[in-house]
């Protein structure tokens, strides 16, 4: 089997087996702890610009099912695993992970110590890395300087789409696409919402003139502070219609309200993150994928009220904005893959829209 190499920003080099596409890719090295959800994570736009370590040892056992894709293409730049399955076994399988990554031009490396790499990132924080099938050493200065940029621009759809549910559609929702997972639209459609998907750079006045009953702010990749235009539009939308934000949408909603965000040491990525509801005291297991978080202390003096916290590290996981008829969640209530403990958040959103009818 052909060799591949993983070069880390700290100078360490690991040799492994190549799978997927040939070539060299540079990105931010992160890890995810999910045991399932292979195709969902590969196609999640929140992973744009990143090389992803899968901590579960086996990868691709049940192959790729195109129906489960969260976007039209693989969003990761590279994949790092302990071992990958060349012959998947699943009645829904359309192709192997190796064939999928080759077609998507994504480089993979297997046979490396993913436990050691994960512990390194937990101790020292995420770092940049290169996966390559070539023998020559990459430009280490360029590697250290790498930063994920223009991520929302490169993952948002460029045209307006209208998605209609089966049967009656009592609600019309404007979904602002910052790199949206398909499961968000599907969750709204399942609740009788007609969903109009707008590109990230749509002005607030266009949204407000669309005759909608509510506004959905999607997930997406990168630093939320890199999107000043989007934040300005959210400011203009506050209080006009019920609003629900997830992940990046949650972070930018907080910035629009006057709070601040911060980069986490190694982020939350996986399907086993415990979150506590401060209002009810209940703890749910959630699916997450983010490297930034809202600074809970910065909510003081804003219209935002801290509602959810991460049980592991106490970071902000959700904010309510009662005066604006808005709320946001850092985690993914639609999951896929992962637990659906908090899927009722979409019911909360539709209830808010119903009150305004």
C-alpha positions as CSV (number, residue, x, y, z in Angstrom):
1,X,0.0,0.0,0.0
2,X,1.2,3.5,-0.9
3,X,2.7,5.6,2.0
4,X,1.3,8.9,3.3
5,X,2.8,11.3,5.7
6,X,1.4,13.6,8.3
7,X,3.5,16.7,9.1
8,X,2.6,18.6,12.2
9,X,3.1,22.3,12.9
10,X,5.3,21.3,15.9
11,X,7.8,19.5,13.6
12,X,6.6,15.9,14.3
13,X,6.2,13.6,11.3
14,X,4.1,10.4,11.2
15,X,4.1,7.8,8.4
16,X,1.0,5.8,7.5
17,X,-0.9,4.2,4.7
18,X,-2.5,6.3,2.0
19,X,-6.2,6.1,1.0
20,X,-8.4,8.5,-0.9
21,X,-7.0,10.9,-3.3
22,X,-3.3,11.5,-4.1
23,X,-1.7,14.9,-3.3
24,X,-0.9,17.3,-0.5
25,X,-3.4,19.2,1.7
26,X,-2.8,21.7,4.5
27,X,-5.4,22.4,7.2
28,X,-6.2,22.8,10.8
29,X,-5.9,19.5,12.6
30,X,-8.9,18.7,14.9
31,X,-10.5,15.5,16.3
32,X,-14.0,14.2,16.5
33,X,-15.2,11.6,19.0
34,X,-18.3,10.3,17.1
35,X,-18.5,6.5,16.7
36,X,-21.0,6.8,13.8
37,X,-22.0,9.4,11.3
38,X,-19.1,8.9,8.9
39,X,-20.7,10.4,5.8
40,X,-22.6,13.1,7.8
41,X,-19.3,14.4,9.3
42,X,-17.4,14.2,6.0
43,X,-20.0,16.4,4.3
44,X,-20.7,18.8,7.2
45,X,-19.7,22.3,6.1
46,X,-18.6,23.2,9.6
47,X,-15.4,21.1,8.9
48,X,-14.4,23.3,6.0
49,X,-10.6,23.9,5.9
50,X,-9.8,21.2,8.5
51,X,-8.0,17.9,8.7
52,X,-10.0,15.6,10.9
53,X,-8.8,12.8,13.2
54,X,-11.5,10.2,13.9
55,X,-10.9,8.9,17.4
56,X,-13.0,5.7,16.9
57,X,-10.4,3.2,15.6
58,X,-12.4,1.8,12.6
59,X,-13.5,4.1,9.8
60,X,-15.8,3.4,6.9
61,X,-17.1,0.0,8.1
62,X,-20.6,0.7,6.7
63,X,-19.4,2.7,3.7
64,X,-21.0,5.8,2.2
65,X,-24.8,6.3,1.8
66,X,-25.4,9.3,-0.4
67,X,-28.8,9.8,1.1
68,X,-27.1,10.7,4.4
69,X,-24.9,13.5,3.0
70,X,-25.3,16.9,4.7
71,X,-24.1,18.8,1.7
72,X,-23.3,18.0,-2.0
73,X,-19.6,17.3,-1.4
74,X,-16.9,16.4,1.2
75,X,-16.1,19.5,3.2
76,X,-12.9,18.3,5.0
77,X,-9.6,18.8,3.4
78,X,-8.1,15.6,4.8
79,X,-8.9,12.5,7.0
80,X,-6.8,10.9,9.7
81,X,-7.8,7.4,11.0
82,X,-6.3,4.4,12.8
83,X,-7.6,2.0,10.2
84,X,-10.1,2.2,7.3
85,X,-12.3,-0.4,5.9
86,X,-11.7,-1.4,2.2
87,X,-14.8,-3.7,2.0
88,X,-17.8,-2.1,3.8
89,X,-20.8,-4.2,4.8
90,X,-24.2,-2.4,4.8
91,X,-27.3,-2.8,2.7
92,X,-27.5,1.0,2.2
93,X,-23.9,1.4,1.1
94,X,-23.4,3.1,-2.2
95,X,-19.6,3.1,-2.3
96,X,-16.6,2.7,0.0
97,X,-15.0,5.6,1.8
98,X,-11.8,5.2,-0.3
99,X,-13.8,5.6,-3.5
100,X,-15.7,8.5,-2.2
101,X,-12.6,10.4,-1.1
102,X,-10.9,9.7,-4.4
103,X,-13.9,11.1,-6.3
104,X,-14.0,14.1,-3.9
105,X,-10.2,14.7,-4.2
106,X,-9.7,14.4,-0.4
107,X,-6.5,12.9,0.9
108,X,-6.6,10.3,3.7
109,X,-4.0,8.7,6.0
110,X,-4.4,5.5,8.0
111,X,-2.3,3.5,10.3
112,X,-1.2,6.3,12.6
113,X,-1.6,6.6,16.4
114,X,-4.8,8.6,16.6
115,X,-4.9,8.3,20.4
116,X,-1.5,9.9,20.7
117,X,-2.5,12.7,18.3
118,X,-5.8,13.3,20.1
119,X,-4.0,13.5,23.4
120,X,-1.5,15.9,21.9
121,X,-4.3,18.3,20.7
122,X,-6.0,18.1,24.1
123,X,-2.8,19.0,25.8
124,X,-1.5,21.7,23.4
125,X,-4.5,22.8,21.5
126,X,-5.4,22.3,17.8
127,X,-2.5,22.9,15.4
128,X,-2.0,23.0,11.6
129,X,-0.8,20.0,9.7
130,X,-0.2,18.6,6.2
131,X,-1.2,15.2,4.8
132,X,0.8,14.3,1.7
133,X,1.6,11.3,-0.5
134,X,4.9,12.9,-1.6
135,X,8.3,12.5,-0.1
136,X,9.3,16.1,-0.1
137,X,8.9,18.1,3.1
138,X,6.2,20.9,3.0
139,X,6.9,24.6,3.6
140,X,6.9,24.8,7.4
141,X,6.6,28.6,7.5
142,X,3.5,28.4,5.3
143,X,2.2,25.6,7.6
144,X,2.5,27.7,10.7
145,X,0.9,30.7,9.1
146,X,-2.1,28.7,7.7
147,X,-5.6,30.0,8.8
148,X,-9.1,28.9,7.7
149,X,-10.5,32.0,5.9
150,X,-13.5,32.8,3.7
151,X,-15.2,29.7,5.0
152,X,-18.8,30.9,5.0
153,X,-18.4,32.3,1.5
154,X,-17.1,29.0,0.2
155,X,-19.8,26.8,1.9
156,X,-23.0,28.9,1.5
157,X,-25.2,28.3,-1.5
158,X,-25.1,31.1,-4.0
159,X,-28.8,31.0,-5.0
160,X,-32.1,31.2,-3.3
161,X,-34.0,27.9,-3.0
162,X,-37.5,27.2,-1.9
163,X,-38.1,23.8,-0.2
164,X,-41.7,22.7,0.4
165,X,-42.9,20.1,2.9
166,X,-45.4,17.3,2.1
167,X,-48.9,18.5,2.8
168,X,-49.8,21.9,4.2
169,X,-47.2,24.4,5.1
170,X,-48.5,26.7,7.9
171,X,-45.1,28.3,8.5
172,X,-42.6,30.0,6.2
173,X,-39.1,30.1,7.4
174,X,-36.1,32.0,6.0
175,X,-33.0,29.9,6.4
176,X,-29.8,31.9,6.2
177,X,-27.2,29.6,4.9
178,X,-23.8,30.1,6.5
179,X,-22.8,26.5,5.6
180,X,-26.0,24.8,6.5
181,X,-26.4,21.1,7.1
182,X,-29.3,19.5,5.1
183,X,-30.7,18.1,8.3
184,X,-31.7,21.6,9.5
185,X,-33.9,22.1,6.5
186,X,-35.2,18.6,6.9
187,X,-36.2,19.1,10.5
188,X,-38.1,22.3,9.6
189,X,-39.8,20.5,6.6
190,X,-40.9,17.7,8.9
191,X,-42.8,20.3,11.0
192,X,-44.7,21.8,8.1
193,X,-42.4,24.7,7.3
194,X,-41.8,25.9,3.8
195,X,-38.1,26.7,3.9
196,X,-36.6,29.5,1.7
197,X,-32.8,29.1,1.8
198,X,-30.9,32.4,1.4
199,X,-27.2,32.9,0.7
200,X,-25.1,34.2,3.6
201,X,-24.9,37.7,2.1
202,X,-28.6,38.4,1.8
203,X,-29.6,41.8,3.2
204,X,-32.0,41.9,6.2
205,X,-34.5,43.9,4.1
206,X,-34.8,41.1,1.6
207,X,-35.5,38.6,4.4
208,X,-38.1,40.9,6.0
209,X,-39.9,41.5,2.6
210,X,-40.3,37.7,2.0
211,X,-43.5,37.2,4.0
212,X,-41.8,34.7,6.4
213,X,-43.0,33.7,9.9
214,X,-39.5,33.0,11.3
215,X,-35.8,33.2,10.7
216,X,-33.3,30.3,11.0
217,X,-29.6,31.0,11.3
218,X,-27.6,27.9,10.2
219,X,-24.4,26.3,11.3
220,X,-21.2,26.9,9.4
221,X,-17.4,26.9,9.6
222,X,-14.7,29.3,10.8
223,X,-14.3,32.2,13.2
224,X,-17.7,33.9,13.7
225,X,-16.0,37.3,14.0
226,X,-14.9,37.0,10.3
227,X,-18.4,37.8,9.2
228,X,-19.2,41.4,10.0
229,X,-21.8,41.8,7.2
230,X,-23.8,38.8,8.5
231,X,-23.6,40.1,12.1
232,X,-25.0,43.5,11.0
233,X,-27.9,41.8,9.2
234,X,-28.7,39.8,12.3
235,X,-28.8,43.0,14.3
236,X,-31.3,44.4,11.9
237,X,-33.4,41.3,12.1
238,X,-33.6,41.1,16.0
239,X,-37.1,41.5,17.3
240,X,-38.7,41.5,13.8
241,X,-39.6,37.8,13.7
242,X,-38.9,34.7,15.8
243,X,-35.3,33.7,15.3
244,X,-33.4,30.4,16.0
245,X,-29.7,30.0,15.6
246,X,-27.5,26.9,15.6
247,X,-23.7,26.6,16.0
248,X,-22.2,29.5,13.9
249,X,-25.7,31.1,13.8
250,X,-25.7,31.0,17.6
251,X,-22.3,32.6,17.8
252,X,-23.1,35.4,15.4
253,X,-26.4,36.1,17.1
254,X,-24.4,36.6,20.3
255,X,-22.0,39.0,18.5
256,X,-25.0,40.9,17.1
257,X,-26.3,41.3,20.6
258,X,-23.0,42.8,21.8
259,X,-21.4,39.7,23.4
260,X,-18.0,38.3,22.4
261,X,-16.7,34.9,21.2
262,X,-13.4,33.0,21.9
263,X,-11.5,30.2,20.4
264,X,-11.5,27.0,22.4
265,X,-8.3,25.0,23.0
266,X,-9.5,22.0,21.0
267,X,-13.2,22.6,20.5
268,X,-16.2,20.2,20.8
269,X,-16.6,17.7,18.0
270,X,-18.5,14.5,18.3
271,X,-21.8,13.0,19.3
272,X,-21.4,12.7,23.1
273,X,-21.2,16.2,24.6
274,X,-23.3,16.6,27.8
275,X,-25.2,19.9,28.0
276,X,-27.2,21.2,31.0
277,X,-30.4,23.2,30.7
278,X,-30.1,25.8,33.5
279,X,-33.9,26.4,33.5
280,X,-34.9,22.8,34.0
281,X,-31.8,21.2,35.4
282,X,-31.9,18.4,32.7
283,X,-28.8,17.1,31.1
284,X,-28.9,16.0,27.4
285,X,-26.3,14.3,25.3
286,X,-25.7,16.3,22.2
287,X,-23.9,16.3,18.8
288,X,-21.4,19.2,18.3
289,X,-18.9,20.5,15.8
290,X,-17.2,23.9,16.7
291,X,-13.9,25.4,17.6
292,X,-15.3,28.8,18.9
293,X,-17.7,29.5,21.7
294,X,-19.7,32.5,23.1
295,X,-18.0,34.0,26.2
296,X,-20.7,33.6,28.8
297,X,-19.4,36.4,30.9
298,X,-19.8,38.8,28.0
299,X,-23.6,38.3,27.9
300,X,-23.9,40.7,30.9
301,X,-25.4,43.9,29.6
302,X,-26.9,42.4,26.5
303,X,-30.4,41.1,25.9
304,X,-29.1,37.5,26.0
305,X,-29.7,35.2,29.0
306,X,-27.4,32.1,29.4
307,X,-29.7,29.0,29.1
308,X,-27.4,26.0,28.4
309,X,-23.9,25.1,29.6
310,X,-21.4,22.3,28.7
311,X,-21.2,19.9,31.7
312,X,-17.5,19.1,30.9
313,X,-16.0,22.6,30.7
314,X,-18.8,25.1,31.6
315,X,-18.8,26.9,28.3
316,X,-21.9,28.5,26.8
317,X,-24.1,26.1,24.9
318,X,-27.3,28.2,24.4
319,X,-28.7,31.7,24.9
320,X,-32.3,33.0,25.2
321,X,-33.3,36.5,24.0
322,X,-36.8,36.9,25.4
323,X,-37.2,40.5,24.3
324,X,-36.3,39.6,20.7
325,X,-38.4,36.3,20.5
326,X,-35.1,34.6,19.7
327,X,-32.9,31.7,21.1
328,X,-29.8,29.9,20.0
329,X,-27.9,26.7,20.6
330,X,-24.3,25.8,20.2
331,X,-25.0,22.1,19.8
332,X,-26.9,20.5,16.9
333,X,-30.4,19.4,17.9
334,X,-30.9,17.8,14.5
335,X,-27.7,15.7,15.1
336,X,-27.2,13.2,12.2
337,X,-25.1,11.5,13.3
338,X,-25.7,11.5,17.0
339,X,-28.4,11.7,19.7
340,X,-31.7,13.4,19.2
341,X,-32.3,14.4,22.8
342,X,-32.9,18.1,21.9
343,X,-34.8,17.7,18.6
344,X,-37.7,19.5,20.4
345,X,-35.8,22.8,19.9
346,X,-37.5,22.9,16.5
347,X,-40.9,22.5,18.1
348,X,-40.0,25.4,20.4
349,X,-39.3,27.5,17.3
350,X,-42.6,26.5,15.5
351,X,-44.5,27.3,18.7
352,X,-42.9,30.8,18.7
353,X,-44.0,31.2,15.1
354,X,-47.5,30.0,15.9
355,X,-47.9,32.6,18.5
356,X,-47.4,35.3,15.9
357,X,-50.0,34.0,13.4
